[in-house]
Amino acid sequence: MTNDVPVFAPAMSPQEGARAATALFREVFEAEPDGVWYAPGRVNIIGEHTDYNGGLALPIALPHRAHLALRRRDDRIVRLVSPQTREKVDVMDLDTIGPKGTPGEVAHWAAYIAGVAWALERDGFENLPGFDAALVSCVPLGGGLSSSAALECSAAVAIDEVAGLGLAGTPEEPNDAGRARLVTNCVRTENEMAGAPTGGMDQSASLRCREGHALELDCRDGSVAHVPFDLAAEGLALLVIDTKAKHSLDDGQYGARRAACERAAQILGVELLADISAEELPDALERLAASATGQGTADAEELVKRTRHVVTEIDRTRKLVELLQDGRPLRGEKLAAAGELMDASHESLRVDYECTCPELDMAVEAARAAGAHGARMTGGGFGGSAIALVDGDAVHDVAAAVAGAYEREGFNPPAFLDAVPAAPAGRLV
């Protein structure tokens, strides 16, 4: 990309991240950390709003990471600092912190780190030590790339090691069962400490992905499979478009859709909407509309639309995984089919789940018009980012087209990055 196209700052190298976090730790705490741990952000290729419905998702970990320099303490005090808060260290006591809305509520970003210790203690790991920690993150904030999960997961692998819990293993030799347990605790942190009713896809990607692969995640049982995803070898790239539209998961919109899915599953007599197959969907939607209307539910049409998105999105995710695993190059009809699945995903999110926004829709439309093979919003929606599957030599042209469309519409300039499947959370030094 040339200078006339806005871009994300490149991801810090592991060495840069370790140096920056260590320097901040030394400056503020006047001591050496026990080590530096990291966790990546993620981008989801397909499978949106399926995680809390027990379906499939297909994320990759990004090279953009949260870096946490941490030192174990001999008491129960936690002290946290970031480059933005170096003048005011956040101090809290593990004996008194509690979920959002309680007297022990932890403010802002500190909830995502201290909250992991709180969750682990409620999972049976009692009397964890306090710690001092300095955070330096290059995961874009508000871009729908899971900056909050990166914080949680960096804290999880750091606490796991300094407290001797033995759950994470290493990125090279991960303990997947232990990491799945850390995922559960990071999700609890997000749900209860931060008050965001998310599923577990973000944390699973950060802790359980593999470099060069996408993660096929079954959100019902937590099982995973690693799907080869080396786009560069195919002459392709995955362009991430940060719309710069405000993105938040705790403003009620996300929770309202999750509640609608739970209500639809209850009416249909299933535990989760993933229990409904694509073949069963037409009959299920007919029964759902009739039952909801008969019960006097004012939002019968809304329940139908939400259910239709979830079931068809799970089916699209399954089909894309099958395409990527069939051993043939991602070209010709196979590439066209992958793009069509991405396009259909966005349309379903726009029409049935109603979680896009003008900036997301414009990014997708402009990318397709500039030659993208497929494009869709990614993440929770209502802002955040879109992705486009493009030819490797067309990244600049597609980005420039999107930037031009934004300028004509009077939107804030977007930003861009190439999404390369990276390694999961672990220790740097």
N, C-alpha and C positions, 0 to 999 in steps of 0.2 A: 504494500500500500504506500502511496506517496503522501507527502505532507498535507495535501489539500483534503485528505479524508481523515476525519477524527478516528483515533484508535485508542484502545486501552493501552496503558503502560504495559510493557511486556511483563510476564510473570518473573518474579525474582528467582534466580537460580537457588538451589538448596544452600549453597555457600553464602550467597547474599542474604538470604533469609536468616540463616543461623547467625551471621555476623551482626545484622541489625537488631535481632531480638536480644542477643547477648550484650551488645553495647547499651541498649536501653536498660536492661536489667542491672548492669554494673553502675550506670549513671544514677539510677533511682534508689537501688537497694544497697549500693556500695559493697557488693559481694559477688561471688561467682555462682552461676546457676549450676544445678546438678546435671543439666543437659538442655537440649533444645529439641522439641517435638513439633511435628507438623501434621496438618490434615488438609486435604484438598477440597475446593468447591467442586461442584458437579454441573453437568448439563445433561438433560434427559433427551434422548433421541426420539423416543415415543413412549406412550403409556402414561398419560397425564390424568391426575385425579383418580387413578386406579388403586393406589397403594392402600388407602383406608377403606377401600371396597374389596380387598382381598384378591386383587387382580395381578397383572404383570406390568412391569416397568423395565425400561432398557436405558439406564444412565451410563455415563462415563465419568471418571474422575478427571479434573482439570489440573494442569501444572500450576495454576494459581492457588496458593495455599495460605493458611493461617499458620504462623510460626510462634511457638510458645516456649520461651526460656523460663524454666521453673526450678525452684529450690524447695525441698521439703523443710518444714518447720517442726519444732518439737512440741508445739502447742496446737490449738485448734483455730488459730487466726488465719485468715486468707487476706492477702494484699495483692491487688491487681493494678496494672498500669498499661497504658497504650501510648503511642506517640501523641494522640489527641488529648490524653488526660494526665500527661507527665507532671503537671503542676498540682494535681489533686489525686492522690492514690486512693483507690476504693478499698476500704477496710471492712471486713465482716467476720463474724464468728460462726463456725459450723454448728455450734450448739444452739444458735438462735435463728438462723435463716429458715425461710419457709416459702411455700408456693405463692404465686401472684395473688393478691387480694387478702393476704394474711398480714399480721403485724411484722413478720420476718421477711416480707417481700424484698427481693434484691432488684435494684434498679438497672435498667438498660442492659448493656452488653455483658456486664458482670454476671447476670443471671445465667448466661449460657456456659460460663466456666465454673463458677462456684456451685451452680445447680447440679453439675455432674457429680460432684462429691456428695451432695445431698441425696441424689437419686441412688447412687451406689450404696450408701448407708442403708437405705430402705430396701435394698436388694440383698441385705445380709452382710455386707462388708462394714462392720461396725467400727466406730472410733478411728476413722481415717485421720491422718495427720493434716494439719494446715499446710499452707504453702504460700510462697511469694512467686508471682509470675508476671512476665512482661510479654505483651502480645504485639506482634507486627504481622499484619495480614495484607496480602495483595489480591484477595478475592474481592471483586467489585461489590460495593455495598448497594443494595436496592436493585440489583440487576436480575434478580431471580436465579442466581447461580449458587445459592445455598451458602452464603457467607456465615449464617448463624450455625448451621450444622458443622461447618469447618471449625468454628470456635469450640463447639461441644466435643467434637471428635479429637481435636488436638489436646484438649484437657483430659479426655478419657484415656488416651494412650500414655500421657504423662503421669496421671495419677495412678494408673495401672502399674507402671514401672516403679515409681518412687515408693508406693505403698506395698509393693510385692504381691499384687493380686494374681499375676500370671495368666491374664486373659488374652492379651493381644498377640503375643509372638512378635515377629518382625515382618516388614513388608515382603522380604524375600521368602520367609517361612512363616506365614501367618497361621495363627490358631483360629480357624474360621468359626468354630463353635464359641470360643471365647469372645471373638469380635462380634458375633451375633448378639451375645449378651450385653456387650458394651453398646451396641445399637439400641437395644431396648431401653437402656438407661439414658442414653442421649435423647431418645424420643420422649421419655418421661420428663426430662429436663425442659424440652421445648414446649410440651403440652402444659405442664403444671407450673414450672418456674417462670417461663416466659409468657404463658397464656396463649400460645399459638396451637390450634388443634390440627397439627399436621400428621401425616402418616410417617412411615419409616424409610421411604425411598432415599431421601437426601443423606441420612446418616449411613445407610447401607452402602451407598456409593462411596462415601468418604472413607469408610473403614474396610470395605470388602471388594472394591474393584481391583483390577489387575492392569498393569501397564500394557498398552496395545490392544486392549479388549474392552468391549461393552459388557455390562453386567445384566444378565437376564435374571430378574428378581421376581420370585413368586411371593407376593406380599401376604398370602394366606399363611403359608408355613415357614416363610423366611428362607427357603432354599434358593440357591443361586447356581448359575452356570456362566462360564466365561466364554463370550462370543467374540471371535476374531473381528477386529474393527480397525484395520490399517488402511485408512483411506488414501494416504499418500502413495502407497504402493499401487493403488488403482488410478492414480492421477486425479484424485478428488480431494476436497477439503470440506470441513464443516465450519461454516462461518457463523459466529455468534453475533447478534445485533442487539446491543443494549439500547432499548428505546428511550431511556432516560425518563420514562413515565414512572411516577411514584409507585412502588411495589411494597405491599405489606400483607402479612398473613394473619394479623391480629386485629383487623378492622371490621370483622363481622361477615364480610362477603364469603371468605373461605369457609368459615364455620357454618354459614347458612346452607351452603351446598352440601357439606358433609351431613348436616342434619336432614336435608331432603333425601339424600341417599339412604340414610338409616330408616327414615320413615317409609320410603318405597319398599325397602327390603322387608320391613315389618308387615306391610300390607300384603306383599306377595308370599309371605310365609317362609322366607329364606333367611339364613343367617347373614349373608353378605350378597351384594349384587353380583359378585363373581360366580355365584352358584347358578346363574342363568347363562346358558350357552347362547351363541349367536342364532342357532337354529330355533331355540325356544323363545327368542325375543319377541316376535310378532304377537304370539299368544299372550306372553307375559304383559306386554304393553296394553293389550286389549283388556286383560283382567285388571290391571292396575288402574286404568282410566275408569272402568266401571265401578270398581270397589271404592276408589277415592271419591268419585262423584256421589256414589250411594251413601258414603259416610259423611257427606256434606263438607268434604275437604275442598277449600277454596282454591288450592293450588294443584289440582289434579293434572292440568296440562304441564305445569312445571315439573312435577314428579315424573311424568312420562318422558320429558325431554332429558332430564338428568339421568334417568335409567338408560335411555337409548344411548347417550354418550358413553357411559361407563362400559356397557356390554360390547358396543362396537369398537371402543378403544382397546379393550382387552384383546379382541379378535385381530385388530390391526397390528398390535404388538406381537402377537403370536406369529402372524404372517411375515412380519419383517424379520423376526428371529430366524424363521425357516429359510428366508432368502439369504441371509448372511451366513448361514451354516451349510449351505448346499455345495460349497466347494468351487462353484463357478465364479469367474471374475464379475465384479459389479459393473457391468456394462450392458449396453443394448437394452433388450426388453427387461432384463433383471433390474437395471438401473432405473428405467422408467417406472417399473412396478414399485420400487422403493420410494421414488418421488411421489407417486400417486397416493401411497399410504400416508406419507407425511402431509400432503395437501389435504387429504380427507380428514386427518386428525385435527388440523387447524379449523376446518369448516365445522366439524362437530363441536369443537370448543367454542367457536364463535356463535353458532346457532343454538345448539342444544344445552351447552353448559354455560353460555353467556358470560365467559370470563376473559374475553379479550378486551381490547380498547382500541381507539382509532390509531394510536401509534403502532401497536402490534399488527393490526390489519394492514396498515400502510407498509410496514417493513416487509411483510410476507408478500403482498401484491407487487411491490417494487422489485423484490428479489426474483420472483418468478418471471416478471416481465423482462428482467435483465439476463435471463438464461439459467436461473437456478433449476435444478432437476426436481426439487421439492422444497417446501418451506413450511414452518409452523411455529406457533408460539411454544415456549418451553417454560417449565416451572408452574407455579400456582396461578399465574395470570394476573389480570387487572393492572397491567404494567409489567415491568421486568424485561425479559429478553425473548427474541425469536431466533431460530436457527434456519440456515439454508444449506442444502447439499449442493455444492457447486464444483465445477471443474477447477483443478488446482491452479491453472493459469488464468482463471477468471475472477479470482477473489477480489482483486482491486476493482475491476469493472462493476461487479455486483455491489460492492460496498459503496462505490461512488454513486451508483444509481439510487441506492437507498438514501444516501445523504442528500442527493439532489431532490428526491421526492419530499423529504422532510423539510428542506428549505422552502420549497414551493408551497407546502401546506402551513408553514409558519410554526412547525414543531421545533423543540429544542434539538440541537444536533445529536445524532446517535453516536455510539462508539462501537468498536468492533474488536473481535479477537478470533484467532483460529483455535478450534477446540481439538486438542490432541489427547488421546486417552493416556492418562498418567497413573502413577503408582498410588497406593492407598496410604492412609495415615501411618506414621511411625516415628522413630527417633532419627534426628539428623546427626547430632554430636552428643 
